[in-house]
């Protein structure tokens, strides 16, 4: 029987939502073994002078716990 855990991660990027997501997954992979999936919970953007200056993503990453 496998047991999984879900942890929330918040990341940001000045490039795009996709880049913020990718950075979160790459960072999570450094410390979370057995990642099996993720779900984007929320996307936000910071706006300055009428332009998006930062893309922010909150995601839930699922990983299987070691035996």
Secondary structure, DSSP 8 states (H G I E B T S, - for coil): ---EEEEEEEEEESS-HHHHHHHHHHHHHHH-TTEEEEEEEEEEEEEETTEEEEEEEEEEEEEE---
